[in-house]
């Protein structure tokens, strides 16, 4: 792996020990983080472990079709923040009544507060022209990238970090901002950083936008049956 920062170091001491966290506990505690970032930098050793977890995700045809751009530059993050704010206003203008009032209270990003953006891209050319397992399902490569993001998110949670997936952006804007070539699709801007806490209740539930459905409402036996 290339250096994570100009001062990147390899883990060699007891402070770099991998945390002992139960997988189910990490799944339970994972949150889409917005307002809780402290701005404290993530050490290179921890960041390398988190990215290595992402890079260990399963992928169709062993294509590993992901790229990670680490964005620390404040100017780039300000550009993206302003773009996201404009897109937020576009969405807000489509709402009315209770939905508008509820959305107005929801923070949708922690771009500046987190101190680090990880832009995840999908390169469909990775793995050659004949990717094993993708011939019938063109999106299998995109699914692989999402698995890498989930690995990153759970590893970050185990490390005590917060992650916030920002989705209020136009793909062409983010592609140009980080210099992806035309064939690479930006899949996510992830705000990654130290947090004061991970909330017990997800923001969208806490503010009343949506509530989690029970497992039984989405499980079917043998064939799909409408609820």
C-alpha positions in Angstrom: 0.0 0.0 0.0 1.3 3.5 -0.8 1.9 5.9 2.0 -1.3 7.1 3.6 0.2 10.5 4.4 3.6 12.2 4.0 4.3 11.1 7.6 2.9 7.6 7.4 4.4 5.0 9.7 4.1 1.3 10.1 2.5 -0.2 13.2 5.1 -1.7 15.5 4.2 -1.0 19.1 1.6 -2.0 21.6 -0.5 1.2 20.9 -1.1 -0.2 17.5 -2.8 -3.4 18.7 -5.9 -4.5 16.7 -9.0 -3.9 18.9 -10.8 -6.9 20.3 -14.4 -6.1 19.3 -17.2 -8.6 18.7 -18.5 -8.5 15.1 -22.1 -8.3 16.2 -21.3 -5.5 18.6 -19.7 -3.5 15.7 -22.8 -4.1 13.6 -25.0 -2.9 16.4 -23.0 0.2 17.2 -22.3 1.3 13.6 -23.9 4.7 12.8 -24.0 7.1 9.9 -22.1 9.9 11.7 -22.6 13.6 11.2 -22.4 15.9 14.2 -20.2 13.8 16.5 -16.8 14.3 14.8 -14.2 15.9 17.0 -11.7 16.8 14.3 -8.9 14.9 15.8 -6.7 13.2 13.2 -6.8 9.5 12.5 -3.4 7.9 13.0 -1.9 6.3 9.9 -1.7 2.9 11.6 -5.4 2.9 12.3 -6.3 4.2 8.9 -4.2 1.6 7.2 -6.0 -1.2 9.2 -9.4 0.3 8.2 -8.5 0.5 4.5 -6.9 -3.0 4.6 -10.3 -4.3 5.9 -12.0 -2.6 3.0 -9.5 -4.0 0.6 -10.2 -7.5 2.0 -13.8 -7.5 0.9 -15.1 -10.1 -1.5 -15.3 -9.1 -5.1 -16.7 -10.5 -8.3 -14.1 -12.4 -10.2 -11.5 -11.3 -7.6 -11.5 -8.0 -9.6 -11.1 -5.7 -6.5 -12.7 -2.8 -8.6 -12.3 -0.1 -5.9 -10.1 2.9 -5.4 -9.8 5.1 -2.3 -8.9 8.7 -2.5 -8.0 10.2 0.8 -9.0 13.9 0.9 -7.5 16.0 3.7 -7.0 19.2 1.8 -9.3 21.8 3.3 -9.9 23.6 0.0 -11.1 20.5 -1.7 -13.3 19.6 1.3 -14.8 23.2 1.3 -15.6 22.8 -2.4 -17.4 19.6 -1.8 -19.2 21.0 1.3 -20.5 23.9 -0.8 -21.7 21.6 -3.5 -23.5 19.3 -1.0 -25.1 22.4 0.6 -26.5 23.4 -2.8 -27.8 19.8 -3.4 -29.4 19.8 0.0 -31.3 23.0 -0.9 -32.6 21.3 -4.1 -33.9 18.4 -2.1 -35.4 20.6 0.6 -37.3 22.6 -2.0 -39.1 19.4 -3.1 -40.5 18.9 0.5 -43.5 20.5 2.2 -45.2 20.5 5.5 -44.0 18.0 8.1 -41.4 16.5 5.8 -39.8 19.9 5.2 -39.8 20.7 8.9 -38.3 17.3 9.8 -35.6 17.5 7.2 -34.6 21.0 8.2 -33.4 19.6 11.5 -31.3 16.9 10.0 -27.5 17.4 9.4 -26.5 15.5 6.2 -22.7 15.7 6.3 -19.6 16.2 8.5 -17.2 17.1 5.7 -15.2 19.7 7.5 -15.7 18.4 11.0 -14.3 15.0 10.3 -11.0 16.2 8.8 -10.8 13.3 6.3 -12.8 12.3 3.3 -12.5 8.9 1.7 -13.8 8.9 -1.8 -14.6 5.4 -3.0 -14.6 4.8 -6.7 -15.7 1.9 -8.9 -13.5 1.0 -11.8 -15.4 -1.5 -14.1 -12.2 -2.1 -16.2 -10.4 -3.7 -13.2 -10.0 -7.4 -13.7 -9.8 -7.3 -17.5 -12.5 -7.5 -20.2 -13.9 -10.8 -19.0 -14.7 -10.6 -15.2 -15.6 -14.0 -13.9 -19.2 -13.9 -12.6 -20.1 -10.5 -14.0 -21.3 -11.5 -17.5 -25.0 -11.9 -16.4 -25.1 -9.2 -13.7 -23.4 -6.0 -14.8 -23.8 -4.4 -11.4 -21.9 -7.2 -9.6 -18.8 -5.0 -9.6 -20.7 -2.2 -8.0 -22.0 -4.6 -5.4 -18.4 -5.5 -4.7 -17.5 -1.9 -4.0 -20.4 -1.6 -1.6 -19.1 -4.6 0.3 -15.7 -2.9 0.6 -17.5 0.2 2.0 -19.3 -2.0 4.6 -16.0 -3.6 5.6 -14.5 -0.2 6.0 -17.4 1.0 8.1 -17.4 -1.9 10.5 -13.6 -1.8 10.9 -13.8 2.0 11.6 -16.6 1.3 14.2 -14.3 -1.4 15.9 -11.6 1.3 16.0 -13.9 3.8 17.7 -14.1 6.0 14.6 -17.2 7.5 13.0 -18.1 7.2 9.3 -20.7 9.3 7.5 -21.7 8.4 3.9 -22.5 11.7 2.0 -24.9 11.2 -0.9 -26.0 14.7 -1.7 -23.8 15.2 -4.7 -23.7 14.9 -8.5 -21.3 12.1 -9.6 -19.7 14.2 -12.3 -18.8 16.9 -9.8 -17.1 14.5 -7.4 -15.4 12.7 -10.3 -13.8 16.0 -11.5 -13.0 17.1 -7.9 -10.8 14.2 -7.1 -9.6 13.5 -10.7 -11.2 10.2 -11.4 -11.0 9.3 -15.1 -14.3 9.2 -17.0 -14.8 5.5 -16.7 -14.4 5.4 -12.8 -17.7 6.0 -11.0 -17.6 7.8 -7.6 -19.7 5.6 -5.3 -19.3 7.4 -2.0 -17.7 10.3 -0.1 -17.1 8.9 3.4 -16.5 11.3 6.3 -14.0 9.4 8.5 -12.8 10.6 11.9 -12.7 10.5 15.6 -16.0 11.0 17.3 -17.1 12.1 20.8 -19.6 9.3 20.8 -21.7 7.0 18.6 -25.4 7.7 19.1 -27.5 4.9 20.4 -30.3 5.9 18.0 -29.7 6.7 14.3 -30.3 10.3 13.3 -33.1 9.6 10.9 -35.0 7.7 13.6 -34.2 10.3 16.3 -35.5 13.1 14.2 -38.6 11.1 13.0 -37.7 10.8 9.3 -37.9 7.0 9.2 -38.0 4.2 11.7 -36.3 0.8 11.4 -38.7 -2.0 10.3 -38.7 -5.3 12.2 -36.8 -8.3 10.7 -40.0 -10.3 10.3 -41.4 -7.7 7.9 -38.7 -8.4 5.3 -38.2 -12.2 5.6 -40.0 -14.5 3.1 -40.1 -18.3 2.9 -39.5 -19.9 -0.6 -41.3 -17.2 -2.5 -41.9 -13.5 -2.1 -45.2 -12.7 -0.5 -46.5 -9.1 -0.4 -47.1 -7.7 3.1 
